[in-house]
Amino acid sequence: MNAPPGGGRVAVRLQGVCKVYPGGVQALTDVSLEVREGEFLVVLGLSGSGKSTLLRCINRLVDPTLGRVWIFDDEMTAAEGARLRQLRRQVAMIFQQFNLVKRHSVLTNVLSGSLGRSPLLPSLFLRYPAVEREQALAALARMGLRDRGASRADALSGGQQQRVAVARALVQRPRVILADEPVASLDPALRHSLMRQIEQLSKEEGLTVICSLHDIDLVKRYATRLAALRDGHIVYEGPPGDFDRGTFREIYGTDAEPASNTLV
Amino acid sequence: MAGETGTATTVSHLEKSVARLKALAVDALLLTTAGLMAELLIVAFSGRRGPTGLLLTAEEALDLLHYGWMAAACVVLAFTWNLFSRWIGSSPGRALVRGVPEWEADLPWSRTLRGWFAVLFIELTFFAGWLITEVDLPAFLTKFSKASDIVRGLVHPSMSILHQGVVLLVQTVFLAFMATAFAIPIAFALSFLAARNLTRGSVLARGLYTVVRAGMNFTRAVEPLVWALIFISWVGIGPFAGVLALWIHSVAALTKLYSEQIESIDLGPVEAITATGAGPLQVLRYGVVPQVMPPFLSFTIYRWDINVRMSTIIGFVGGGGIGYILKPRVDLGEWGEVGTLVLLIAITVWLMDIVSAKIRERIV
């Protein structure tokens, strides 16, 4: 379960990343991190600790104020315009609120994962090459939504919508998946099944996953490595096995208690 | 280090002085306005008579006021109030520009000089307004008979003009439709540039935003009637001039409505599409357009509805449509025919209103 120590190439590397939002909020302070290929890194921390900003600095949805970010051998922070878009294609993202295009069909939503490589003009009319359509249908089938392709995205339940979002990420053919609290808006009963699906995909496709989570049970079960943020600083980094009550308090403050005993 | 603190203090001193000056200016303006309104009331009730021997008209009374003296006196008064605000309570200008100071925040209005001034100001505005607009209640209540001809005509529509009226009404509806149709593509394209949340990216985008916004505000500020006069000299009298006048006004109005809609979208899908490596056009097409389409349609239909109403007035000056034959009938006092035309317009506007409300209900 644990990442091979020292094995695999570095898939994502952050070096001294700082982010100050206009208005002066310091979201990240000097964050350095290496994630190896095939790892499942879980980012922990209170809301407002900088988890979302950290993930968005990796694919440049947020521009770091300082510091550098690499995806494999390419420096994200040095790319602009078409080159940046090309690099982004390697990094798919899954969001807490799914962020599907609600009025589009499920299939069109999945197909939009291939926008980066699809011909521009047809894509503006929601037309895609036949190959892409086949792939999108296959991705839907893989997520157990084979016959929902024609439904409008907002007609699906929350759990199904998030699976559509995962299918969209899959169609992007990424090497890295960023997941920002992917199960926080789902029923507790569905959380494990979605996490399992993400884990399975990452194993089958050899994807690197960086995922922010709240739920300690999920962290223990899926993470191969942990990073914890507090006030924009990395306060803990290491295998989930070494993560104990003391470390938990350090991240969440002295008033917090682990929700279950799995930690002790 | 010491130098930096020095600069910071200077800046805050400067800011404070600017705020004080602003407060003073606002006070002087408010006091002068109040003073002039009070003087107007005094002049009007003094029983003075104008050159014709009749009581003063509003215009004559306004001419008699001492604007310069009043302004000078009130600047001094404003200065005094701000100087002694510690003891007599802060002035309205200070409260507006720098906020109500803490020690006064909990006082009810009746315990502050500022509160009493506000009440006095509102009363003065109402009574001065009564004089300036020459409100004449007795005439309104007793002289209805003079207008009875018109009202009788309006409720006894003449059938002779019905056919021509209907024909021109059809022209009016199409005129409004063409103006709206021509406006849609331009407003659609401009609205993305006029949306604040999409134009944060670069200096160029922000520049375009400012230019488009300024242009739209100017275009909207000019009355469609004035646009009609411009286009009538440009393309000649007739419905096409009316189309152009309503078109340019619609472009401005729709751009504003569309861009406000774009500003209120959920940015989640925009993020998601950006993250796939999509280009800017694709991000707009997938992340923005689907979210704004229903409200866009609804605004557009509403605009058509407004254009039908406006085209009547445009017709008055030669912009085609039903207003074109309405104007001479009004001038000649053919009240029966005017009644017919007004009735036709009312029915159309009413129908458009129902239909557009129904459609908008379905879309949103």
Interface residues (C-beta under 8 A of the other chain):
Chain A: R56 N59 L61 A82 R85 Q86 L87 R88 R89 V91 A92 M93 F95 Q97 F98 N99 L100 V101 K102 R103 H104 S112 G113 S114 L115 G116 R117 L120 S123 L124 A165 R168 Q172 L178
Chain B: G268 P269 E271 A272 I273 T274 A275 T276 G277 A278 G279 L281 Q282 R285 Y286 G287 P290 Q291 M293
